[in-house]
Amino acid sequence: MSYLRFKLRQIMQRMWFLPAAFSAVAVLTVVIAYILARFAPDQLPFVMPSNAVQSILEILASSLLTVAVFALSTVVSAFSAASSSTTPRAVPLIAGDLRAQTSISVFIGAFLFSIVGIIGLSAGLYSEAGRLFLFVVTLGVLVLVVAALIRWIGQISAIGRVGNTISVVEKATRDALTVMGEHPLLDCRKLEGEPEGDPICAPRPGYVQHCDAADLQSLAEEHDLVVTIMARPGTYATPVRPLMLVQGETSEELRAALIDCFVVGDQRAYDSDPRYGFIVLAEIADKALSAGINDPGTAIVVIDTVTRLLLEWEDEKRSGEHNRLLVAPIVARDVLEDFYRPLARDGAPIIEVVSRMLKSLETVSACKPDFSQAAREMARDIVVRAEKAMTAEADRTALRKVSAWIEAG
């Protein structure tokens, strides 16, 4: 993914983008209706009274402002509910939900369309043909508003709920896994052995959100460099933890250009960082196990979700086209620890949660050979924690049965 495409995708996920785009289209539609009317014949089969169109526009303008405010307040409430019941890290995904954004955008765009249309009619800018065109467009806008209202009724029943939030995070994680599968190792060569070169660090601390490997390859070819990427998307880079190691002669300008190939922000991004999705899912499950919520069922649902995602993980075995770039693959143990370790710590006394975690790891170990050793090590850690936390002998007996696979293989 190029830097421009990455930034464009981030902008499109902002909550203001679609409403702004729909508002611009609404104003443009009124202007186009005025321009087209100039090419219409002077005599029309019938006359469209100005008050006929203006009455509809006034109804839309007066009602849609209230609807838009209500829709926005509903979304804000959903943000608060998702933050308190799951994790604040999932809120950007809810805010970026195109379905909710589209409905709100239709309301705001139709409101602005009505206001501009009323202004044009009151100022006498439209001829008979212009009023006819505006009436036709108004009917189309009315249909869009009704469809958006019907769709919004279904959306408000789900947005912000725990189940919906889990599904949204699952989709974002699956999309990141798809990107990783299409571009394994960021299309670079696999790093073998210890990395070498002079370190180049980020000027300020932050999370790597994106790495433009294509631009990095171009700079490496132009200046005869070999670059080892040390900070994949999701890594916390600091002035003492390098973004990359470079073999070859570099100047200050070149070092700045190499750093510009990385996007470093205050928060992690889901786009090219599947591990972040697993961390957020772990936070949702871990909060469900807290004393204030006490909902092991949600934790089990999240464990099942992660099991599906891990089975879709594609191992980074093939090297890419960027022959002057080296990068290490993601370590399987790190991925499993991102999700299972918090639950192993806080869910150790609950046999139902521990049992489901061990069954999940058994499935991953059997179906994903590259994860097998790490899954067994993680399962042993879970068993050790659970044996110390469980007080009932019946729970320990169930634990021994469900963990028998660890040493059997």
Secondary structure, DSSP 4 states (H G I P E B T S, - for coil): --HHHHHHHHHHTSTTHHHHHHHHHHHHHHHHHHHHHTTS-S--SS---HHHHHHHHHHHHHHHHHHHHHHHHHHHHHHHHHHHHT-GGGHHHHHT-HHHHHHHHHHHHHHHHHHHHHHHHHTT---HHHHHHHHHHHHHHHHHHHHHHHHHHHHHTTTT-HHHHHHHHHHHHHHHHHHHHHSGGGGEEEP-SS--SEEE--SS-EEEEEE-HHHHHHHHHHTT-EEEE---TT-EEBTTB-SEEEES---HHHHHHHHTTEEEESS--STT-HHHHHHHHHHHHHHHTSTTT--HHHHHHHHHHHHHHHHTPPP--S--SEEEEEEPPPPHHHHHHHHHHHHHHHSTT-HHHHHHHHHHHHHHHHH-HHHHHHHHHHHHHHHHHHHHH---HHHHHHHHHHTTHHHH-
